[in-house]
Amino acid sequence: MIYRDRHPAIAEVADALGAFVGRYSPASFDVRPQQGSPFESESEQLPTSARAEAGSLLAHAEMAVQIRMLAAMDFMGGTASLAKSSASVYSVFALTRSAMESFAYAAWILEPGIGPARRACRGALDHADGVDQYIKNLQRLQEPGAPDETSAIVASAIGGNKEKVHHINADLSAARGLTSGQTVETYPSKRAVVNEIVSVSDANLSSGAVQYGYLSGIAHSGLAELMELHAGEGMLENFNIKVDRYLLPLAMAICIMRPSCDRFAASWGLPSAAFDMDALLEVLDSNYRLHGDEPAFS
């Protein structure tokens, strides 16, 4: 479905976000913790992984952070592309929600001051959860009556991933053994980890928990949330929303992106993106305040 022209305020924010994503080269598979970086120093303090070729116990954290940041920046790039066009009203809510979750888990793993052992625990927990979820998805394919060839492929994949879980749990146990007297790390829910990073954001997002629930409701096509999105005189009848409601998910994701990128750069010894993010936030803030009550599409 093609909508009408979007408000210039939305186009300006989308252009600024797209330009930032295009410039942010550290979110790449080519990037690793730099020599002498805090992350490299912590890795050198830890024993070798159960899979020796993987490196130290911090290998899970390194992989999780890299993949999380890559995914989050890709979601943000997709959000910018959608916002620049007039092709979608709802999609930005699902994309930014996914970006927020990926940024938040990366920031949770990279929390300053927790030490190498607890960081290794968090990386292993994130890796283990991902593999566990993948195994559950594979098991759903093992339905009665499935072709023998399909069943064999699925069984092999499940077996290989269970072996991964064995190695991850061995590393998690080893890391926990190094945290005697410290907080026992457990894996936080998506809502909990998003709320935590919202709480340390410089932005005024005191209602972050409420807003994340709102985004989740729309992403899951909740009827009440979808109708509320169009609240305002003539908005539902003309299938329109206001600029502030359209920019809200972008605002939430951009404000969570800031501390996540800051922690990523500081931990891995990468160039700071703070100046570019400040410029992006200025564009967002001015358009949100000046045009928030105007129709998003005309």
C-alpha positions as CSV (number, residue, x, y, z in Angstrom):
1,M,0.0,0.0,0.0
2,I,1.4,3.4,-1.0
3,Y,0.6,6.3,1.2
4,R,0.7,10.0,0.6
5,D,3.6,12.3,1.0
6,R,5.3,12.2,4.4
7,H,5.9,15.3,6.4
8,P,9.2,17.1,5.7
9,A,10.1,16.6,9.4
10,I,10.0,12.9,9.0
11,A,12.1,13.1,5.8
12,E,14.7,15.2,7.5
13,V,15.1,12.8,10.5
14,A,15.2,9.8,8.1
15,D,17.9,11.5,6.0
16,A,20.0,12.3,9.1
17,L,19.6,8.7,10.4
18,G,20.5,7.2,7.1
19,A,23.6,9.3,6.8
20,F,24.7,8.3,10.3
21,V,24.2,4.6,9.6
22,G,26.1,5.0,6.3
23,R,29.1,6.6,8.1
24,Y,29.2,4.2,11.1
25,S,31.8,1.8,9.8
26,P,32.7,0.2,13.1
27,A,29.5,-1.9,12.9
28,S,31.2,-4.4,10.5
29,F,32.5,-7.9,10.5
30,D,35.9,-6.5,9.7
31,V,36.1,-4.8,13.1
32,R,37.6,-6.5,16.1
33,P,38.7,-5.2,19.6
34,Q,41.7,-3.1,19.0
35,Q,45.2,-3.8,20.4
36,G,45.4,-2.3,23.9
37,S,41.7,-1.8,24.2
38,P,39.9,-2.6,27.5
39,F,38.1,-5.5,25.9
40,E,41.4,-7.1,24.7
41,S,42.9,-6.6,28.1
42,E,40.0,-8.4,29.8
43,S,40.3,-11.2,27.3
44,E,43.9,-11.7,28.2
45,Q,43.0,-12.1,31.9
46,L,40.7,-15.0,31.2
47,P,41.4,-18.8,30.7
48,T,40.9,-20.4,27.3
49,S,37.5,-21.4,26.1
50,A,36.4,-25.1,26.1
51,R,36.9,-24.7,22.3
52,A,40.5,-23.6,22.4
53,E,40.4,-22.3,18.8
54,A,37.8,-19.8,19.9
55,G,40.2,-18.0,22.2
56,S,39.4,-17.0,25.7
57,L,36.2,-17.2,27.7
58,L,35.4,-13.7,26.4
59,A,35.0,-15.1,22.8
60,H,31.2,-15.4,23.3
61,A,30.9,-11.8,24.4
62,E,32.9,-10.6,21.4
63,M,30.8,-12.5,19.0
64,A,27.5,-11.5,20.7
65,V,28.4,-7.8,20.7
66,Q,29.5,-7.8,17.1
67,I,26.4,-9.6,15.8
68,R,24.1,-7.5,18.0
69,M,25.6,-4.2,16.8
70,L,25.5,-5.3,13.2
71,A,21.9,-6.3,13.5
72,A,20.9,-3.2,15.3
73,M,22.6,-0.9,12.8
74,D,20.9,-2.8,9.9
75,F,17.5,-2.4,11.5
76,M,18.2,1.3,11.9
77,G,19.2,1.5,8.2
78,G,16.0,-0.2,7.3
79,T,14.0,2.2,9.5
80,A,15.6,5.2,7.7
81,S,14.8,3.7,4.3
82,L,11.1,3.2,5.3
83,A,10.8,6.6,6.9
84,K,12.1,8.3,3.7
85,S,9.4,6.7,1.6
86,S,5.7,6.9,2.0
87,A,5.2,3.1,1.8
88,S,4.6,2.2,5.4
89,V,3.0,3.4,8.6
90,Y,3.5,0.5,10.9
91,S,6.8,-1.2,9.9
92,V,9.0,1.4,11.6
93,F,7.6,0.2,15.0
94,A,8.7,-3.4,14.4
95,L,12.1,-2.5,13.1
96,T,13.0,0.0,15.8
97,R,11.8,-2.4,18.5
98,S,14.2,-5.0,17.2
99,A,17.0,-2.4,16.9
100,M,16.4,-1.4,20.6
101,E,16.6,-5.0,21.8
102,S,19.9,-5.6,19.9
103,F,21.4,-2.4,21.1
104,A,20.3,-3.1,24.6
105,Y,21.8,-6.6,24.8
106,A,25.1,-5.3,23.4
107,A,25.1,-2.5,26.0
108,W,24.3,-5.0,28.7
109,I,27.3,-7.2,27.8
110,L,29.6,-4.1,27.6
111,E,28.5,-2.5,30.9
112,P,31.5,-0.7,32.3
113,G,33.1,-1.9,35.5
114,I,31.6,-5.4,35.7
115,G,35.0,-7.1,35.1
116,P,36.1,-9.8,32.7
117,A,34.5,-12.8,34.4
118,R,31.0,-11.3,34.6
119,R,31.3,-10.0,31.0
120,A,32.3,-13.5,29.9
121,C,29.2,-14.8,31.8
122,R,26.9,-12.4,30.0
123,G,28.4,-13.2,26.6
124,A,27.9,-16.9,27.2
125,L,24.4,-16.4,28.4
126,D,23.5,-14.5,25.3
127,H,25.1,-17.1,23.1
128,A,23.4,-20.0,24.9
129,D,20.0,-18.3,24.7
130,G,20.3,-17.9,21.0
131,V,21.3,-21.5,20.4
132,D,18.6,-22.8,22.7
133,Q,16.0,-20.8,20.8
134,Y,17.4,-22.1,17.5
135,I,17.2,-25.7,18.7
136,K,13.5,-25.2,19.7
137,N,12.7,-23.8,16.2
138,L,14.5,-26.8,14.6
139,Q,12.5,-29.2,16.8
140,R,9.3,-27.8,15.5
141,L,10.3,-29.1,12.1
142,Q,10.4,-32.6,13.4
143,E,6.7,-33.2,12.8
144,P,5.3,-36.7,12.2
145,G,5.2,-37.5,8.5
146,A,8.0,-35.3,7.5
147,P,10.2,-36.6,4.7
148,D,13.1,-38.8,5.8
149,E,15.6,-36.5,4.2
150,T,14.2,-33.5,5.9
151,S,14.2,-35.3,9.3
152,A,17.8,-36.4,8.9
153,I,18.9,-32.8,8.1
154,V,17.0,-31.4,11.0
155,A,18.3,-34.1,13.4
156,S,21.9,-33.4,12.3
157,A,21.4,-29.7,12.8
158,I,20.0,-30.2,16.3
159,G,22.8,-32.5,17.2
160,G,25.4,-30.0,16.1
161,N,23.8,-27.2,18.0
162,K,23.4,-29.3,21.2
163,E,27.2,-29.8,21.0
164,K,27.6,-26.0,20.8
165,V,25.4,-25.7,23.9
166,H,27.7,-28.1,25.7
167,H,30.8,-26.0,25.0
168,I,28.9,-22.7,25.8
169,N,27.8,-24.1,29.2
170,A,31.3,-25.3,30.0
171,D,32.6,-21.8,29.4
172,L,29.7,-20.3,31.4
173,S,30.5,-22.6,34.3
174,A,34.1,-21.7,34.1
175,A,33.4,-17.9,34.1
176,R,31.0,-18.2,37.0
177,G,33.7,-20.0,38.9
178,L,35.8,-16.8,38.6
179,T,33.0,-14.6,40.0
180,S,33.1,-15.9,43.6
181,G,31.5,-13.3,45.8
182,Q,30.1,-11.3,42.9
183,T,26.6,-10.9,41.5
184,V,25.4,-14.2,39.9
185,E,24.6,-13.3,36.3
186,T,21.2,-14.4,34.9
187,Y,19.8,-13.7,31.4
188,P,17.5,-10.7,31.3
189,S,14.3,-10.5,29.4
190,K,14.1,-8.2,26.4
191,R,11.9,-5.8,28.4
192,A,14.3,-5.8,31.3
193,V,17.4,-5.2,29.2
194,V,15.7,-2.4,27.3
195,N,14.5,-0.7,30.5
196,E,18.0,-0.9,31.9
197,I,19.7,0.9,29.0
198,V,16.9,3.4,28.9
199,S,17.6,4.2,32.5
200,V,21.2,5.2,31.7
201,S,20.4,7.1,28.5
202,D,21.1,10.9,28.6
203,A,17.6,11.4,27.0
204,N,14.5,12.2,29.0
205,L,13.0,8.7,28.6
206,S,11.6,8.2,32.1
207,S,8.5,6.5,30.5
208,G,10.7,4.1,28.6
209,A,9.0,1.0,30.0
210,V,5.6,2.3,28.9
211,Q,6.9,3.3,25.5
212,Y,8.6,-0.1,24.9
213,G,5.3,-1.8,25.7
214,Y,3.5,0.5,23.3
215,L,6.0,-0.4,20.5
216,S,5.7,-4.1,21.3
217,G,1.9,-3.9,21.1
218,I,2.0,-2.4,17.6
219,A,4.7,-4.8,16.5
220,H,2.4,-7.7,17.5
221,S,-0.6,-6.0,15.9
222,G,-2.4,-5.4,19.1
223,L,-5.8,-3.9,18.2
224,A,-5.9,-1.3,21.0
225,E,-2.4,-0.1,20.3
226,L,-3.0,0.2,16.6
227,M,-6.2,2.2,17.2
228,E,-4.5,4.4,19.7
229,L,-1.7,5.1,17.2
230,H,-4.3,6.9,15.0
231,A,-5.8,8.9,17.9
232,G,-6.8,12.5,17.1
233,E,-9.5,14.2,15.1
234,G,-9.8,12.7,11.6
235,M,-6.7,10.5,12.1
236,L,-8.4,7.1,12.0
237,E,-11.0,8.1,9.3
238,N,-8.3,9.4,7.0
239,F,-5.8,6.7,8.0
240,N,-3.2,9.1,9.3
241,I,-1.1,9.7,12.4
242,K,0.7,12.6,13.8
243,V,4.4,13.4,13.4
244,D,5.3,12.8,17.0
245,R,3.7,9.3,16.9
246,Y,5.6,8.4,13.8
247,L,8.9,9.8,15.2
248,L,8.5,8.2,18.6
249,P,9.9,4.8,17.7
250,L,12.8,6.5,15.9
251,A,13.4,8.6,19.0
252,M,13.4,5.6,21.3
253,A,15.8,3.7,19.1
254,I,18.2,6.6,18.5
255,C,18.3,7.4,22.2
256,I,19.2,3.8,23.1
257,M,21.7,3.7,20.2
258,R,23.7,6.4,21.9
259,P,24.9,4.6,25.1
260,S,25.3,1.4,23.1
261,C,27.6,3.0,20.6
262,D,29.5,4.8,23.3
263,R,30.1,1.6,25.2
264,F,31.1,-0.2,22.0
265,A,33.6,2.4,21.0
266,A,35.1,2.7,24.5
267,S,35.4,-1.0,25.1
268,W,36.8,-2.0,21.8
269,G,39.1,1.0,21.3
270,L,37.1,2.4,18.3
271,P,36.6,6.0,17.2
272,S,33.7,7.7,19.0
273,A,30.6,8.5,17.1
274,A,29.4,11.0,19.8
275,F,29.7,14.1,17.6
276,D,27.6,12.5,14.8
277,M,25.1,11.2,17.3
278,D,24.7,14.7,18.9
279,A,24.0,16.1,15.4
280,L,21.4,13.4,14.8
281,L,19.7,14.0,18.1
282,E,19.5,17.7,17.4
283,V,17.7,17.0,14.1
284,L,15.3,14.6,15.9
285,D,14.6,16.9,18.8
286,S,13.9,20.0,16.8
287,N,11.5,18.2,14.4
288,Y,9.8,16.3,17.2
289,R,9.1,19.5,19.1
290,L,8.3,21.9,16.2
291,H,6.1,19.5,14.1
292,G,4.9,16.8,16.5
293,D,1.3,17.7,16.4
294,E,1.0,17.9,12.6
295,P,-0.2,15.1,10.4
296,A,2.5,12.7,9.3
297,F,1.1,12.3,5.8
298,S,-0.5,14.8,3.6
